[in-house]
Amino acid sequence: MSNAKLMTPLFYQGNFNADGKKMRAILVREVSNGTDTYRLWRRDGKPDRKRPSNTDDAYILYVELGG
C-alpha cells in the first residue's frame, strides 16, 4: 500500500503517547483552506469504535501537522 505508513500519534488508545508507540495508518484524504494543507489519517485494521452509530463513525481521524 503506497498510502500506508507507521506514525507516532500524540494520543494512543485514549492516553497521551509518552512511550512513543507507533501505529500503522492509512491516508484518508488531504484537506486545504487555500494556504495550508493537512493530511487526515485513520488507523489500519479493526475500527476504533465497536458500535458506531454510522459506518463513517467507525474510525478516529488523526491530523498530520507539519507533515
Backbone as a chain_set.jsonl record, in Angstrom:
{"seq": "MSNAKLMTPLFYQGNFNADGKKMRAILVREVSNGTDTYRLWRRDGKPDRKRPSNTDDAYILYVELGG", "coords": {"N": [[0.836, -1.183, 0.0], [0.678, 2.092, -0.945], [-0.215, 4.331, 0.376], [-0.04, 3.909, 3.089], [1.532, 4.14, 6.309], [3.898, 4.029, 9.055], [3.256, 5.752, 11.979], [3.68, 8.1, 14.697], [1.366, 8.789, 16.933], [-0.045, 11.548, 18.843], [-1.823, 10.876, 20.853], [-2.565, 7.633, 22.108], [-4.665, 4.963, 22.1], [-6.498, 6.434, 23.63], [-4.946, 7.631, 25.595], [-2.229, 9.862, 26.523], [0.595, 9.601, 24.477], [3.208, 8.8, 25.793], [5.181, 6.871, 25.662], [5.871, 6.732, 23.034], [4.721, 5.011, 21.141], [4.084, 3.431, 18.015], [1.791, 3.464, 15.243], [0.134, 1.81, 12.555], [-0.982, 3.561, 9.833], [-3.458, 4.75, 7.515], [-3.761, 6.861, 4.758], [-6.45, 9.02, 4.456], [-7.497, 11.373, 3.235], [-6.494, 14.578, 1.863], [-6.906, 17.828, 3.112], [-7.552, 21.296, 2.542], [-7.262, 24.814, 3.147], [-6.684, 26.635, 1.296], [-4.28, 27.933, 1.814], [-2.938, 26.379, 3.727], [-2.251, 22.899, 4.011], [-3.547, 19.863, 5.176], [-3.154, 16.511, 6.235], [-5.334, 13.779, 6.601], [-5.558, 10.957, 8.571], [-6.279, 7.496, 9.308], [-6.421, 4.743, 11.579], [-5.028, 1.617, 10.616], [-6.58, -1.51, 10.104], [-8.697, -3.04, 12.561], [-11.781, -1.328, 13.336], [-11.898, 1.683, 15.382], [-14.034, 2.177, 17.035], [-16.43, 0.183, 18.618], [-19.228, -0.024, 18.367], [-20.388, 1.8, 16.171], [-22.497, 4.611, 15.41], [-22.931, 5.163, 12.823], [-21.664, 4.02, 9.684], [-19.541, 5.562, 8.843], [-18.49, 6.497, 11.183], [-16.761, 4.732, 12.375], [-14.007, 4.923, 12.648], [-11.353, 6.841, 14.155], [-10.122, 9.968, 13.198], [-6.86, 11.148, 12.48], [-4.902, 14.027, 12.484], [-2.297, 15.248, 10.529], [0.269, 17.402, 11.231], [2.531, 19.735, 9.925], [3.727, 17.951, 8.188]], "CA": [[0.0, 0.0, 0.0], [1.5, 3.292, -1.027], [-0.722, 5.385, 1.249], [0.056, 3.487, 4.489], [2.839, 4.384, 6.915], [3.961, 3.981, 10.505], [3.321, 7.104, 12.527], [3.612, 8.211, 16.149], [0.303, 9.739, 17.268], [0.062, 12.241, 20.124], [-2.58, 10.048, 21.794], [-2.628, 6.23, 21.707], [-5.717, 4.271, 22.85], [-7.135, 7.367, 24.549], [-3.998, 8.181, 26.559], [-1.077, 10.544, 25.954], [1.561, 8.613, 23.996], [4.514, 9.117, 26.381], [6.135, 5.826, 25.282], [6.21, 6.876, 21.62], [4.25, 3.857, 20.374], [3.73, 3.736, 16.63], [0.641, 2.747, 14.705], [0.057, 1.789, 11.098], [-2.073, 4.452, 9.45], [-3.797, 4.854, 6.099], [-4.161, 8.209, 4.366], [-7.847, 9.109, 4.042], [-7.529, 12.455, 2.245], [-5.862, 15.84, 2.223], [-7.823, 18.964, 3.101], [-6.82, 22.553, 2.447], [-8.039, 26.046, 3.216], [-6.117, 27.509, 0.286], [-2.885, 28.235, 2.152], [-2.379, 25.258, 4.486], [-2.764, 21.578, 3.666], [-3.472, 18.903, 6.272], [-3.47, 15.133, 5.873], [-6.183, 13.059, 7.549], [-5.195, 9.551, 8.627], [-7.017, 6.62, 10.21], [-5.665, 3.543, 11.925], [-5.238, 0.454, 9.766], [-7.042, -2.685, 10.848], [-10.039, -3.019, 13.129], [-12.294, 0.007, 13.669], [-11.637, 2.186, 16.729], [-15.273, 2.146, 17.813], [-17.069, -1.13, 18.488], [-20.622, 0.114, 17.925], [-20.598, 3.147, 15.623], [-23.873, 4.946, 15.049], [-22.935, 5.249, 11.375], [-20.473, 3.326, 9.193], [-18.452, 6.535, 8.73], [-18.008, 6.818, 12.529], [-16.043, 3.586, 12.926], [-12.597, 5.231, 12.845], [-10.947, 8.169, 14.612], [-9.197, 10.588, 12.255], [-5.675, 11.791, 13.034], [-4.465, 15.113, 11.609], [-0.846, 15.389, 10.472], [0.702, 18.795, 11.171], [3.931, 19.918, 9.564], [3.994, 16.754, 7.513]], "C": [[0.876, 1.238, 0.0], [1.025, 4.38, -0.077], [-0.708, 4.994, 2.725], [1.455, 3.788, 5.014], [2.745, 4.179, 8.419], [4.074, 5.409, 11.009], [3.192, 7.056, 14.039], [2.541, 9.231, 16.5], [0.545, 10.382, 18.63], [-0.662, 11.463, 21.22], [-2.675, 8.639, 21.235], [-3.591, 5.522, 22.641], [-6.292, 5.161, 23.949], [-6.225, 7.994, 25.58], [-2.865, 8.897, 25.83], [0.006, 9.515, 25.647], [2.971, 8.95, 24.495], [5.58, 8.103, 25.971], [6.552, 5.917, 23.822], [5.819, 5.681, 20.776], [3.842, 4.307, 18.976], [2.5, 2.939, 16.228], [0.705, 2.809, 13.188], [-1.174, 2.585, 10.704], [-2.23, 4.488, 7.937], [-4.273, 6.275, 5.826], [-5.598, 8.192, 3.857], [-7.987, 10.161, 2.953], [-6.735, 13.635, 2.747], [-6.915, 16.93, 2.137], [-6.997, 20.24, 3.116], [-7.775, 23.721, 2.581], [-7.524, 27.067, 2.205], [-4.661, 27.849, 0.554], [-2.209, 27.071, 2.873], [-3.045, 23.957, 4.057], [-2.534, 20.635, 4.839], [-3.847, 17.525, 5.748], [-4.287, 14.504, 6.982], [-5.882, 11.572, 7.439], [-6.167, 8.796, 9.519], [-6.17, 5.387, 10.458], [-6.022, 2.407, 10.981], [-5.721, -0.703, 10.634], [-8.456, -2.523, 11.354], [-10.486, -1.591, 13.426], [-12.006, 0.385, 15.121], [-12.866, 2.081, 17.623], [-15.995, 0.838, 17.558], [-18.486, -1.041, 17.947], [-20.861, 1.519, 17.383], [-22.059, 3.377, 15.27], [-24.034, 5.027, 13.536], [-21.666, 4.55, 10.889], [-19.287, 4.275, 9.048], [-17.844, 6.887, 10.085], [-17.165, 5.708, 13.149], [-14.587, 3.895, 13.266], [-12.415, 6.648, 13.372], [-9.965, 8.713, 13.584], [-8.065, 11.261, 13.011], [-5.207, 12.827, 12.028], [-2.95, 15.217, 11.69], [-0.503, 16.861, 10.302], [2.179, 18.853, 10.821], [4.543, 18.738, 8.847], [5.189, 16.424, 6.833]], "O": [[1.729, 1.397, 0.873], [1.8, 5.279, 0.248], [-1.314, 5.688, 3.54], [2.438, 3.706, 4.278], [1.653, 4.157, 8.988], [4.896, 6.184, 10.519], [2.663, 6.095, 14.597], [2.782, 10.432, 16.377], [1.253, 9.827, 19.47], [-0.198, 11.39, 22.357], [-2.844, 8.458, 20.029], [-3.363, 5.482, 23.85], [-6.542, 4.7, 25.063], [-6.68, 8.817, 26.373], [-2.569, 8.592, 24.674], [0.296, 8.652, 26.476], [3.831, 9.342, 23.705], [6.764, 8.438, 25.936], [7.496, 5.242, 23.411], [6.5, 5.361, 19.802], [3.327, 5.408, 18.782], [2.207, 1.886, 16.794], [1.262, 3.745, 12.614], [-2.276, 2.318, 11.183], [-1.276, 4.286, 7.186], [-5.086, 6.822, 6.57], [-5.927, 7.443, 2.938], [-8.524, 9.887, 1.88], [-6.349, 13.689, 3.915], [-7.72, 16.957, 1.206], [-5.883, 20.264, 3.638], [-8.939, 23.642, 2.187], [-7.896, 28.239, 2.262], [-3.886, 28.035, -0.385], [-1.028, 26.809, 2.648], [-4.243, 23.917, 3.778], [-1.451, 20.613, 5.424], [-4.747, 17.389, 4.919], [-3.979, 14.67, 8.162], [-5.942, 10.995, 6.353], [-6.807, 9.389, 10.387], [-5.312, 5.032, 9.65], [-7.18, 2.252, 10.593], [-5.298, -0.84, 11.782], [-9.311, -1.948, 10.679], [-9.656, -0.736, 13.736], [-11.886, -0.485, 15.984], [-12.741, 1.913, 18.836], [-16.155, 0.428, 16.409], [-18.904, -1.887, 17.155], [-21.471, 2.345, 18.061], [-22.769, 2.45, 14.881], [-25.153, 4.966, 13.025], [-20.682, 4.498, 11.626], [-18.139, 3.836, 9.122], [-16.787, 7.516, 10.135], [-16.886, 5.752, 14.347], [-13.99, 3.201, 14.089], [-13.211, 7.541, 13.079], [-9.069, 7.992, 13.144], [-8.284, 11.872, 14.057], [-5.124, 12.534, 10.835], [-2.382, 15.267, 12.781], [-0.934, 17.496, 9.34], [2.982, 18.097, 11.368], [5.758, 18.546, 8.893], [5.301, 15.333, 6.276]]}, "num_chains": 1, "name": "protein.A"}
